Amino acid sequence: MIKLAVYGKGGIGKSTTVSNLSAALAEKNLRVMQIGCDPKADSTLYLRRGKPLKTVLELIHDRGDDFSLSEMVIEGYGGVICVEAGGPTPGLGCAGRGIIAALEKLEQKGAYEVYKPDVVFYDVLGDVVCGGFSMPMRSGYADKVYIVTSGENMAIHAAANIAIAVENFRGRGYASLGGLILNRRDVKNEREKVEELASDINSRIVGVLPRSETVADAEEKGATVMEAYPCSYMAHEYRELAARIMEDNGISL
């Protein structure tokens, strides 16, 4: 089982990227679990086609411990196992604590043993890398961290902070940094800026995703690119990125 955490600034296209990677790997008959670690609970939205999914925190709040593992998950497109940690009522709780509670509950309910995923993606909001938001980096969770960024200054700033957090945790047996995923916004000198960031953090660009209207068109249909436009250029790009990430983790597709 390969466990990967994908971080990035809010709005950078991280969940879109992860969902399409999950779908691309499912095409290769890999069993994929995607765990949304964002209070908005929308990581797996386009894999589920609008099917309702109770977040783990909602279940804990409503039922304590009196619920089954099957109530925490739903099978999405391609058989991807979808889980959403969820978040507290705005202003009434700590989202980071919610992530911790959700991931601990998945372990307690035996999610990994029951579903036996080949690949687990933790999709994590990266504006803040402290407390519960660093939980997927910790020992026993993700093996590697990938950071989605563009060449926009705020995205690069967030990516640098995430990389610093990974480096600071290195001595504790936490996840290592796998690299950067450039999700292009077509800003000036974008590739050069992200290459400079990669050099500064002693990492590399794992893949580059072009800006494409196909992504927005697919989401208008409530689906991933892989489902809505499987023969498109963007679908090809997601497949290529998925293959590179898997190769980076010892699997040849």
C-alpha positions as CSV (number, residue, x, y, z in Angstrom):
1,M,0.0,0.0,0.0
2,I,1.4,3.4,-1.1
3,K,0.1,6.3,1.0
4,L,0.6,9.8,-0.4
5,A,-0.4,13.2,0.9
6,V,-1.1,16.0,-1.6
7,Y,-0.9,19.5,-0.2
8,G,-1.4,23.0,-1.7
9,K,-2.9,26.4,-1.2
10,G,-6.7,26.6,-1.1
11,G,-8.0,27.1,-4.7
12,I,-4.9,25.9,-6.4
13,G,-6.6,22.9,-8.0
14,K,-5.4,20.3,-5.6
15,S,-8.6,18.3,-5.2
16,T,-9.2,18.4,-8.9
17,T,-5.7,17.0,-9.5
18,V,-6.0,14.3,-6.8
19,S,-9.5,13.2,-8.0
20,N,-8.2,12.8,-11.6
21,L,-5.1,11.0,-10.4
22,S,-7.3,8.6,-8.4
23,A,-9.5,8.0,-11.5
24,A,-6.5,7.5,-13.7
25,L,-5.0,4.9,-11.3
26,A,-8.4,3.2,-11.0
27,E,-8.3,2.8,-14.8
28,K,-5.2,0.7,-14.2
29,N,-7.2,-1.6,-11.9
30,L,-5.5,-0.2,-8.8
31,R,-7.7,0.0,-5.7
32,V,-7.6,3.7,-4.7
33,M,-8.8,5.4,-1.5
34,Q,-9.1,9.2,-1.4
35,I,-9.4,10.9,1.9
36,G,-10.4,14.5,1.9
37,C,-8.8,16.4,4.7
38,D,-10.3,19.8,4.1
39,P,-13.2,21.2,6.3
40,K,-15.1,22.0,3.1
41,A,-15.5,18.2,2.5
42,D,-15.4,18.6,-1.3
43,S,-12.3,16.6,-2.2
44,T,-14.2,13.7,-3.7
45,L,-17.2,15.7,-5.0
46,Y,-16.5,15.0,-8.7
47,L,-15.8,11.3,-8.1
48,R,-19.2,10.9,-6.4
49,R,-21.4,12.6,-9.0
50,G,-23.4,14.3,-6.2
51,K,-24.0,11.1,-4.2
52,P,-24.4,12.1,-0.5
53,L,-21.6,11.2,1.8
54,K,-21.6,11.8,5.6
55,T,-18.3,13.2,6.8
56,V,-16.5,11.4,9.5
57,L,-16.9,14.3,11.9
58,E,-20.7,14.5,11.2
59,L,-21.0,10.8,12.1
60,I,-18.9,11.3,15.3
61,H,-21.0,14.3,16.3
62,D,-24.3,12.6,15.6
63,R,-23.6,9.1,16.7
64,G,-20.4,9.0,18.9
65,D,-18.8,5.7,18.1
66,D,-22.0,4.0,17.1
67,F,-21.6,3.7,13.3
68,S,-20.0,1.3,10.9
69,L,-17.0,1.7,8.6
70,S,-19.4,1.4,5.6
71,E,-21.2,4.6,6.7
72,M,-18.0,6.6,6.4
73,V,-17.2,5.7,2.8
74,I,-18.8,5.6,-0.6
75,E,-17.5,4.1,-3.8
76,G,-17.1,6.7,-6.5
77,Y,-16.1,6.6,-10.2
78,G,-13.9,3.7,-11.1
79,G,-14.4,2.1,-7.6
80,V,-12.4,4.9,-5.9
81,I,-13.1,4.7,-2.2
82,C,-14.2,8.2,-1.1
83,V,-13.9,9.5,2.5
84,E,-14.4,13.1,3.8
85,A,-13.0,14.1,7.2
86,G,-15.2,17.2,7.3
87,G,-15.0,20.0,9.7
88,P,-16.6,21.6,12.7
89,T,-19.4,24.2,12.6
90,P,-17.7,27.5,11.6
91,G,-16.5,29.3,14.7
92,L,-17.3,26.4,17.0
93,G,-14.3,24.1,16.7
94,C,-10.9,23.4,15.3
95,A,-10.6,22.0,11.8
96,G,-7.2,20.5,12.6
97,R,-8.6,18.5,15.5
98,G,-11.3,17.3,13.2
99,I,-8.7,15.8,10.8
100,I,-7.0,14.1,13.6
101,A,-10.3,12.6,14.9
102,A,-11.3,11.5,11.4
103,L,-8.0,9.7,10.6
104,E,-7.9,8.1,13.9
105,K,-11.5,6.8,13.5
106,L,-10.6,5.3,10.1
107,E,-7.8,3.4,11.7
108,Q,-10.0,2.3,14.6
109,K,-12.6,1.0,12.2
110,G,-10.0,-0.9,10.2
111,A,-10.5,1.0,6.9
112,Y,-7.1,0.0,5.4
113,E,-7.5,-3.7,6.4
114,V,-11.0,-4.0,5.1
115,Y,-10.7,-2.1,1.8
116,K,-7.0,-3.1,1.2
117,P,-6.2,-0.1,-1.1
118,D,-3.2,-0.2,-3.3
119,V,-2.9,3.6,-3.1
120,V,-4.2,6.1,-0.5
121,F,-4.4,9.8,-1.3
122,Y,-4.7,12.3,1.6
123,D,-6.0,15.5,0.0
124,V,-4.9,18.2,2.5
125,L,-5.5,22.0,2.6
126,G,-2.1,23.6,2.8
127,D,-2.7,27.2,3.8
128,V,-1.9,26.2,7.4
129,V,0.6,23.4,8.2
130,C,0.2,22.8,11.9
131,G,-1.7,20.6,14.3
132,G,-4.2,18.4,12.5
133,F,-3.2,19.7,9.1
134,S,0.2,18.0,9.5
135,M,-1.4,14.8,10.6
136,P,-1.2,13.1,7.2
137,M,2.6,13.7,7.2
138,R,3.0,11.8,10.4
139,S,4.5,8.3,10.8
140,G,1.9,5.6,9.8
141,Y,0.1,7.8,7.4
142,A,1.6,9.2,4.2
143,D,5.0,8.0,2.9
144,K,5.5,11.0,0.6
145,V,4.2,14.5,0.3
146,Y,3.5,16.1,-3.1
147,I,2.8,19.8,-3.3
148,V,0.5,21.4,-6.0
149,T,1.4,24.9,-6.9
150,S,1.2,27.5,-9.6
151,G,3.6,30.3,-10.3
152,E,1.5,32.8,-8.4
153,N,3.2,34.3,-5.5
154,M,0.8,33.2,-2.8
155,A,0.8,29.6,-4.1
156,I,4.6,29.5,-4.1
157,H,4.7,31.0,-0.6
158,A,2.3,28.3,0.7
159,A,4.3,25.6,-1.1
160,A,7.5,26.8,0.5
161,N,5.9,26.6,3.9
162,I,4.7,23.1,3.3
163,A,8.2,22.0,2.2
164,I,9.6,23.6,5.4
165,A,7.2,21.6,7.5
166,V,8.1,18.4,5.7
167,E,11.8,19.1,6.3
168,N,11.3,20.0,10.0
169,F,9.5,16.6,10.5
170,R,12.1,14.6,8.7
171,G,14.0,13.4,11.8
172,R,10.8,11.9,13.3
173,G,10.3,9.3,10.6
174,Y,7.5,11.3,8.9
175,A,6.7,11.5,5.2
176,S,9.4,12.7,2.8
177,L,8.9,15.3,0.1
178,G,8.2,13.7,-3.3
179,G,8.2,16.9,-5.3
180,L,6.1,19.7,-6.8
181,I,3.2,19.4,-9.3
182,L,2.9,22.6,-11.3
183,N,-0.7,23.3,-12.1
184,R,-0.3,26.1,-14.6
185,R,-2.2,29.4,-14.3
186,D,-0.1,30.9,-17.2
187,V,1.4,33.7,-15.1
188,K,4.6,35.4,-16.3
189,N,7.7,33.3,-15.9
190,E,5.7,30.6,-14.2
191,R,7.9,27.6,-15.0
192,E,11.0,29.5,-14.0
193,K,9.5,30.6,-10.7
194,V,8.5,27.0,-9.7
195,E,11.9,25.7,-10.8
196,E,13.5,28.2,-8.6
197,L,11.3,27.1,-5.7
198,A,12.2,23.5,-6.4
199,S,15.9,24.3,-6.3
200,D,15.4,26.3,-3.0
201,I,13.8,23.4,-1.3
202,N,16.1,20.7,-2.8
203,S,13.3,19.1,-4.7
204,R,12.0,18.8,-8.2
205,I,9.0,19.3,-10.4
206,V,7.3,15.9,-10.8
207,G,4.8,17.0,-13.4
208,V,3.3,20.0,-15.2
209,L,-0.4,20.3,-15.9
210,P,-1.5,22.8,-18.5
211,R,-4.3,25.2,-18.0
212,S,-7.3,23.8,-19.8
213,E,-11.0,24.6,-20.2
214,T,-11.6,20.8,-20.3
215,V,-11.3,20.7,-16.5
216,A,-14.0,23.4,-16.0
217,D,-16.2,21.7,-18.6
218,A,-15.9,18.4,-16.7
219,E,-16.7,19.9,-13.4
220,E,-19.8,21.6,-15.0
221,K,-20.9,18.1,-15.6
222,G,-20.2,17.2,-12.0
223,A,-17.4,14.8,-13.0
224,T,-13.7,14.3,-13.3
225,V,-12.0,14.8,-16.6
226,M,-11.2,11.1,-16.6
227,E,-14.9,10.3,-16.6
228,A,-16.3,13.1,-18.7
229,Y,-13.6,13.4,-21.3
230,P,-11.5,10.2,-21.2
231,C,-10.0,10.7,-24.6
232,S,-9.0,14.3,-24.1
233,Y,-5.5,15.8,-24.0
234,M,-6.1,16.6,-20.3
235,A,-7.0,13.0,-19.5
236,H,-3.7,12.0,-21.1
237,E,-1.9,14.5,-19.0
238,Y,-3.4,13.1,-15.8
239,R,-2.5,9.6,-16.8
240,E,1.1,10.6,-17.5
241,L,1.3,12.3,-14.1
242,A,-0.2,9.3,-12.3
243,A,2.4,7.1,-14.0
244,R,5.3,9.3,-13.0
245,I,4.1,9.4,-9.4
246,M,3.7,5.6,-9.3
247,E,7.1,5.1,-10.8
248,D,8.5,7.4,-8.2
249,N,7.0,5.0,-5.6
250,G,8.2,1.8,-7.2
251,I,5.2,0.8,-9.3
252,S,5.3,0.6,-13.1
253,L,2.0,1.2,-14.9
